[in-house]
Amino acid sequence: MNTETPEARITAWLATQQDAMLAMLEKLVNTDGGSYDKAGVDAVGAHIKAFCESQGLAVETVKGERHGDCLRAILPHEGGAPARGNHAANIVLMGHRDTVFPKGEPERRPFTIRDGRAYGPGVSDMKSGLVMNMFVLAAFAKCGGAPGPLVGLFTGDEEIGSPEGRAVIEEEARGARVVFNSEPGRPSGNVVTGRKGGVFMVFDIEGKAAHSGGNFEKGISAIGELAHKIVAIHALTDLERGITLNVGLVQGGQSVNTVAPSAQGQIDLRYKHPADRDEVMARIHDIIARSFVPGTKARLSIKGEFNPLTQDPAAAKLFTLYQASAADAGLAVNGEFSGGCADSGFTAQQGAPTICAVGPVGGNGHAPEEYMEIATMVPRAQALARSILRLEQAGL
């Protein structure tokens, strides 16, 4: 290979950066940042901002009211003449900074390395993907060759459905040439080419309190109503269609000797096809509106939602391109479907060709055993960089 090409310069530079990448990963993992800890998520963002600015990238901040700010690290189009057509559209490298863990988790189990794996809260989901994106952006800033404007989008609330980040992500996607979402590569080494959509809901039930011994007949049990609704909601599951319903959290009642005046359930809906969402939601609304126990009332609230990630022809081209780029980095990569949700569904829904889980390989996400395979950091970064450089030859 001609050592003067941007691809050769970029991949060679990335090959020297593993130690620096691990040092940055340690800094991010050891900075607390659960989804509801805005200050912590923004502290992670401060590390990212400082690094990107040190590499000559401009960083814009889109303020979040309750959750972490969104950061846009920008490498403009190179050259004297303005980019035109597809070359003017942003190439987006995306990832979220928040984790699912409670306050103080990094102090309890800080970043560690054992037997070729890195451990710590959020190490693969998805702080290693953030580090990879940062270093790929730095490589293009240092070595040149970007085939269009690059944007690193670092959001702050994905783990709770991106209530504030979604609008920023969708706006970015509407002007995007392609989107690479650097969620962790699967334990198999594969990327994700399809994901389920998800709707996360809470339903509250109102009954009437009464002494369960002395005035039982005057009570109206919200817990009894909750039980009926759970059975009816779970009956909507259709595994053949990829539709699942799970009431995963419940609470209710006042005391053991009181007919329950209130109760609450939380619903997780997952589905594959966009058309299924409205059908199932209509049936859930019917269940919530119906009183199985006469005299009860109920209301439903949507707390968060993800669109499914579906693969259109342009996204299929992007996967084929990434697969070939990964092969040149020594990686055998196929596409997988995931029942989990991610921000990539929002970008795909806006028409941006999207590929997900291009980050370093990891596993056991959301658990104390979460890990990242260190040997995949540099090759996955090189695969991402090659994919960016080869967009035009892939017809993207």
PyMOL commands that set and color helices and strands:
alter all, ss='L'
color gray80, all
select helices_A, chain A and resi 6-15+18-29+38-54+85-88+105-108+123-143+158-160+165-174+216-218+222-234+239-241+274-289+313-328+344-349+374-389+392-394
alter helices_A, ss='H'
color red, helices_A
select strands_A, chain A and resi 58-62+70-75+90-96+112-114+117-119+150-155+176-181+184-185+191-195+197-206+210-211+244-252+258-259+262-271+297-306+335-338+354-356+359-363+371-373
alter strands_A, ss='S'
color yellow, strands_A
deselect
rebuild
show_as cartoon
